[in-house]
Amino acid sequence: MILAITRVAAALLLTSLTQLNLQPFAHARSDKENEEDTLKLRDEIEIAYSKRCNIDTLSQCSRSSFNGCSSVFPNQQCSNELVIEACGGKGGGMCGALRDKTTSVVSIPSALAQGEKENPTDQELIETACYTLLAEDYMRRKYEIDEIFWDSYNVQPSSTYFGSHNGLFRQLPATAKEECGIYDPRKRPWFVAASSGPKDVVIVLDVSGSMSNNGRMDLAKKAAITVVETLTISDRVAVIAFSDYAYQVHRGTDLLVRATNENKKLLIDSIQQLTEGGATNFHAGFQVAFDALERTIQQEYTSGCNAAILFMTDGINTAGPDTDETLSLINKWTRRLANLYDRDTKIFTFSLGTQADRIATKKIACNTNGIWTPVEDFDGDLVGAMASYYKLFALGLGDDTNFTAWVEPYEFFFDKKMGTTNSAPVFDRSVDPPLFLGVVANDVYLDAFEQILGEDAKSSTMLQRFVRLSTAKCPKIDLSGCQLEFLRYLAGGQEATCGICNPTDYPGIVPTECPFKPDLPTNLWQNTDLEGLEYSDRACCEIGSNFPSETCGLPNDGIDTILTTSRAAIVLLSVAGLFIVCCCGAVTWKCYKQVIPQATKKVTVISLPSAPAPAPVPVAAIPSINTLPVASAVPSSYVIPGSNGNAQVAHGGVNSMMSPSAPPMNPTFHVRR
């Protein structure tokens, strides 16, 4: 009977999904079918973008999205699908985190959310939040059919999401964010893999003595680590440090290495140990970089695609050949790699620090068809500043409507489970060249892969599978001088251009603004009722409930501490009680010894009149046990109905009003006993 009902429900759901361009699954999904799912989501986002300036899109966007750090979700539930350590969920415990499968959640890096209630103020960010909301219905319906498919494997579907090139992130299902304001999709490997394709990347890092000024060495390390973290197994990477001379920081090899999680960790550790000292020799840094590239190509250890040299410095060339000789070296090597190996090598230079010399690094970029970017001290959007290299490569993917990327299995940022991601770039294809908008992605848990493919997800066979899938497509970059000039303009403003074209005369690469700027909403969030609360107070819950729990808000070691403390308190109270009993017994015995001798004396008994019997208490006046307050059963934060139709949220005995426009709560969310 249950099976029959399930089949009927599935049939009805699949009919609706077919209308939404979602196809049912008759068997275990292949890699190709997962990729098709990703491309369908990409199509939905691209359609939504085409409607971004519609009046309805903007008017319906106000107070319509949920913030992962401050919003109550309308249909949140706690189940064993999201058991995480932060909520004391180790070892299959009874604690999890709240999740809403019916709605999406938005997060924005704190450096980009400077408005009231953590709203963005940038017009394009607001537009992005509005048009991506149009794709929410598709994402929700897709999740429903995914649940039917994965149920046969006893596995829950993972997340579907879109990361914008400007840093906004929309994800379904909605979950509360454990760390607020730090997640940036542009730093994630799935984003860069889909936006740039396979590539060889050489980071050339200045470690001369001048880098000790104004914290520039720390800025350089942070910039280099940001780039390394975004690479995937389809990429090859090397890090060159230079001062008077240059050397490769990855010991034991003079080649580029595959950007596996293990190799990236080793590179990051090596970068963190670098110290500054010596003069600044640009020529030496570029020479070692090109040598490493050629050796890697000759030994067929390369990605087989485009190459990028990211040159980071703070100052003037003070040792070795001068800047003009360095330019000759760069142009000679780029021609050599192109003629002998059909390899397109792009040069990206970065001036690190507000007071850094910018003349030499800009000159190198302008004379080698490269891009120069100034990076300010304490740049709040360092990811955006370092993004010029993947934005250039993204333009080579705009004409390919079938490109997707896979990444090496990794620990997911939010639920800490192991999985992999298939992603695809999103473009506005109505302009030439296509305008890069961001990346869509679908996660797949490793336990699901293992069940379907019958392989150990950590095996070398599985790793090679992802490598093969990730290196199937190389972007072909063919830019005009004006298109390259506009990428320079995006990287560093008018200062970064080389005078080839006037950026304001070319509409292609820079998105046009919607004409209805006054109609943009100033508040995106449906509610901010949980603003300022700790993660445990917003998300941690007992499985089966739909509201936060005090107990689950503690990690296991905290619970163990409480239990240990409670046991100690019980023992202490028992000893104290025994002591009191003994003292009372002694006093009683002393009194008894004094009273007994007097018992033989004659005692006169005086009769007193009887007191009237107490009046009977009406039964209705006796409180029911159900109406008596039980302090231990009431959590520190709960929702009760308000007298004026609003809801009241109680935290530790203090009531605060919820907005009348707050979302409808779950049936059992109103009163907690």
Buried (B, 14 or more C-beta within 10 A) or exposed (E): EEEEEEEEEBEEBBEEBEEBEBBBBEEBBEBEEBBBBBBBBBBBBBEBBEEBBBEEBBEBBBBBBBBBBBBBBBBBBBBBBBBBBBBBBEEEBBBBBBBBBBBBBBBBBBBBBEBEBBBBEBEBBBBBBBBBBBBBEBBBBBBBBBBBBBEEEEBBBBBBBBBBBBBBBBBBBBBBBBEBBEBBBBBBBBBBBBBBBBBBBBBBBBBBBBBBBBBBBBBBBBBBBBBBBBBBBBBBBBBBBBBBBBBBBBEEBEBBBBBBBEBBEBBBEBBEEBEBEBBBBBBBBBBBBBBBBBBBBEEEBBBBBBBBBBBBBBBBBBBBBEBEEBBEBBBEBBEBBEEEBEBBBBBBBBBBBEEBBBEBBBBBBBBBBBBBBBBBBEBEBBBBBBBBBBBBBBBBBBBBEEBBBBBBBBEBBBBEBBBBBBBBBBBBBEBEBBBBBBBBBBBBBBBBBBBBBEEEBEEEEBBEBBBEBBBBBBBBBEBEEBBBBBBBBBBBEEEBBBEBBEBEEBEBBBBEEBEEEEBBBEBBBBBBBBBEBEBBBBBBBBBEBBBBBBBBBBBBEEBEEEEEEEEEEEEEEEEEEEEEEEEEEEEEEEEEEEEEEEEEEEEEEEEEEEEEEEEEEEEEEEEEEEEEEEEEEBBBBBBEEBEEEEBBBBBEEEEEEBEEEBBEBBEEBEEBE
